[in-house]
């Protein structure tokens, strides 16, 4: 595969493998549907003798079809655990640009994508600290005092660490968000009972903010506005269920707090 021309069916299959690999990484990163489809389309169309390129992506799957000398080559791949990882999206976008403008061999392309795929995420402790700091500042932003700030800092750290710890039993996002909201509210309740926290509402608001589905809602609306209605509606529904899980988790604890 060189000089931007596909000269055999084997090379066409290699190009398909690269496109599928890049598309899967973009799915894993939580990129917008139109961005995934455009990147895959660009990779497939970067070499001559390839035509009739069709790309269809949803939030958990991508379908690719193209023709080489009249023969249709197609493939589908699923990403069962998509997440939000902007680093993946940025690096794959850079790879796509390089692949489309430079003469990169199949082996080098796969090696670059392997490097992106094996890229280590920040440690759980570091991400938990970030969640704690986020929670603390949100509690102050909504009117909390220094005691609420400190309470939200520790609660945010503890809850994110617990939820993020690998478990033998894999929960759905609904259960994870419910547990996060429930534990955050419960620990906020205990901090008030212990006499340290002052405003339970400010502490709870701060500690649930890292789980509010703002990104899912934004991506869903944007996908819908770009004409990807299926993926857009799926993301919006996911955001609604995440918000519902948070509301239920907080509501259970607040009902106990009010009655007590």
C-alpha positions in Angstrom: 0.0 0.0 0.0 2.0 3.0 -1.2 1.8 6.1 -3.4 -1.8 6.5 -2.3 -3.0 3.8 -4.8 -4.6 0.5 -4.0 -3.3 -2.1 -6.4 -4.7 -5.4 -5.0 -7.6 -6.8 -3.0 -5.2 -7.5 -0.1 -4.3 -3.8 0.0 -7.9 -2.9 0.0 -8.5 -5.1 3.0 -5.6 -3.5 4.8 -7.1 -0.1 4.1 -10.4 -1.3 5.5 -8.6 -2.6 8.6 -7.0 0.8 9.2 -10.4 2.6 8.8 -12.2 0.2 11.1 -9.4 0.5 13.8 -9.5 4.2 13.7 -13.3 4.2 13.8 -13.4 2.0 16.8 -11.0 4.2 18.7 -13.2 7.2 17.9 -16.2 5.3 19.1 -14.3 4.5 22.3 -13.5 8.2 22.8 -17.1 9.3 22.7 -16.6 11.4 19.6 -19.6 12.9 17.7 -21.1 10.6 15.0 -20.4 13.0 12.2 -16.7 13.2 13.2 -16.4 9.4 13.3 -18.0 9.1 9.8 -15.9 11.8 8.3 -12.6 10.4 9.6 -13.4 6.9 8.3 -14.6 8.4 5.0 -11.3 10.4 4.7 -9.2 7.3 5.4 -11.0 5.2 2.8 -11.0 7.9 0.1 -7.4 8.8 0.6 -6.2 6.1 -1.8 -7.1 5.7 -5.5 -9.1 2.8 -6.9 -11.5 2.9 -4.0 -15.0 4.1 -4.6 -18.6 3.9 -3.4 -17.6 4.5 0.2 -20.4 4.3 2.7 -20.0 4.8 6.4 -22.8 4.5 9.0 -22.1 5.0 12.7 -24.1 4.8 15.9 -23.0 5.3 19.5 -21.8 1.7 19.8 -21.3 0.4 16.3 -19.9 1.4 12.9 -20.6 0.0 9.5 -18.2 0.5 6.6 -18.6 -0.4 2.9 -16.4 0.3 -0.1 -15.8 -1.0 -3.6 -12.5 -2.1 -5.1 -12.7 -2.9 -8.9 -16.4 -3.6 -8.6 -16.1 -5.9 -5.5 -17.8 -4.7 -2.4 -15.8 -4.9 0.8 -17.7 -4.3 4.0 -17.2 -4.7 7.8 -19.0 -3.9 11.0 -17.5 -3.5 14.4 -19.0 -2.8 17.9 -17.6 -0.9 20.8 -19.5 -2.2 23.8 -18.0 0.2 26.4 -17.8 3.7 24.8 -16.7 6.4 27.2 -15.5 10.0 27.1 -11.8 10.3 26.4 -10.8 13.4 24.4 -7.2 12.3 24.1 -8.3 9.4 21.9 -10.3 11.6 19.7 -7.5 14.2 19.3 -4.8 11.6 18.5 -6.9 9.7 16.1 -7.8 12.9 14.3 -4.1 13.7 14.0 -3.4 10.2 12.7 -6.2 10.6 10.1 -4.7 13.8 8.8 -1.2 12.3 8.6 -2.5 9.2 6.9 -4.4 11.1 4.3 -1.5 13.5 3.5 1.6 11.3 3.9 2.7 8.0 2.5 2.3 5.8 5.6 2.6 2.0 5.3 0.1 -0.4 6.7 2.5 -1.6 9.4 3.3 1.9 10.5 -0.4 2.9 10.5 -1.4 -0.1 12.7 1.6 0.6 15.0 0.4 4.2 15.5 -3.1 3.1 16.2 -1.8 0.5 18.6 0.1 3.2 20.5 -3.1 5.2 20.7 -5.2 2.2 21.9 -2.6 1.3 24.6 -2.3 4.9 25.8 -2.7 4.8 29.6 -5.4 6.9 31.2 -4.8 8.9 34.3 -4.7 6.9 37.5 -8.0 6.4 39.4 -6.6 8.3 42.4 -5.7 11.3 40.2 -9.2 11.3 38.5 -10.8 10.9 41.9 -8.9 13.9 43.2 -10.1 15.8 40.1 -13.7 14.8 40.9 -13.2 16.0 44.5 -11.8 19.4 43.5 -14.6 19.8 41.0 -17.2 18.9 43.6 -15.7 21.3 46.1 -15.7 24.3 43.8 -19.2 23.6 42.6 -20.5 23.5 46.2 -19.0 27.0 46.7 -20.2 28.3 43.4 -23.8 27.4 44.4 -23.5 29.2 47.8 -21.7 26.8 50.1 -19.1 27.9 52.7 -15.6 26.6 53.6 -17.0 23.7 55.6 -19.2 22.6 52.6 -16.1 23.0 50.4 -14.0 20.6 52.5 -16.9 18.2 52.8 -17.6 18.1 49.1 -13.9 17.7 48.4 -13.6 14.5 50.5 -17.0 13.1 49.5 -16.3 13.7 45.8 -13.0 11.9 46.0 -14.3 9.0 48.0 -17.4 8.4 45.9 -15.6 8.6 42.5 -12.9 6.3 43.8 -15.5 3.7 44.9 -17.5 3.9 41.7 -14.3 3.8 39.6 -12.8 0.8 41.3 -12.9 -2.2 39.0 -15.5 -4.7 40.1 -16.2 -8.3 39.3 -19.8 -7.5 38.7 -20.2 -4.9 35.9 -23.0 -2.5 36.5 -24.9 -0.5 33.9 -24.4 3.3 33.7 -27.8 3.7 35.4 -26.8 1.7 38.5 -23.4 3.4 38.6 -24.9 6.9 38.6 -27.6 5.9 41.1 -25.0 4.6 43.5 -22.8 7.7 43.0 -25.7 10.0 43.8 -26.9 7.9 46.7 -23.5 7.6 48.3 -22.8 11.3 47.7 -26.0 12.3 49.4 -25.6 9.8 52.2 -22.1 11.0 53.0 -23.3 14.6 52.8 -26.1 13.6 55.3 -23.5 12.1 57.7 -21.3 15.3 57.4 -24.2 17.4 58.5 -25.1 15.0 61.4 -21.4 15.1 62.5 -21.7 18.9 62.7 -19.0 19.6 60.1 -21.0 20.4 56.9 -23.4 23.3 57.1 -25.6 23.1 53.9 -26.5 19.6 52.8 -28.0 20.9 49.5 -24.8 22.7 48.5 -22.7 19.6 49.4 -25.0 17.3 47.4 -25.2 19.7 44.4 -21.4 19.9 44.3 -20.7 16.2 44.6 -23.2 15.1 42.0 -22.0 17.6 39.4 -19.2 15.2 38.0 -22.0 12.8 37.1 -24.4 15.2 35.4 -24.8 14.0 31.8 -24.0 17.4 30.2 -21.6 15.9 27.6 -24.1 13.1 26.6 -26.9 15.7 26.2 -24.7 18.0 24.2 -23.4 15.3 21.8 -27.0 14.0 21.4 -28.3 17.4 20.5 -25.4 18.1 18.1 -25.8 14.7 16.4 -29.5 15.3 15.9 -28.8 18.8 14.5 -26.3 17.2 12.1 -28.9 14.8 10.8 -27.8 11.7 12.8 -31.2 11.3 14.4 -30.8 7.7 15.6 -27.6 8.4 17.4 -28.8 11.8 18.7 -31.9 10.3 20.2 -30.0 7.5 21.8 -27.6 9.9 23.5 -30.4 12.1 24.7 -32.3 9.1 26.1 -29.1 8.0 27.8 -28.7 11.5 29.3 -32.3 11.4 30.6 -31.8 8.0 32.2 -28.5 9.2 33.9 -30.4 12.3 35.2 -33.2 10.0 36.5 -30.7 7.8 38.3 -29.1 10.8 40.0 -32.5 12.1 41.0 -33.6 8.8 42.5 -30.3 8.4 44.4 -30.5 11.9 45.9 -34.2 11.7 46.5 -34.0 8.6 48.7 -31.5 10.2 51.0 -33.2 13.6 51.1 -36.5 11.9 52.0 -34.8 10.3 55.0 -33.1 13.7 55.9 -36.4 15.6 55.8 -38.2 13.0 57.8 -35.4 12.9 60.3 
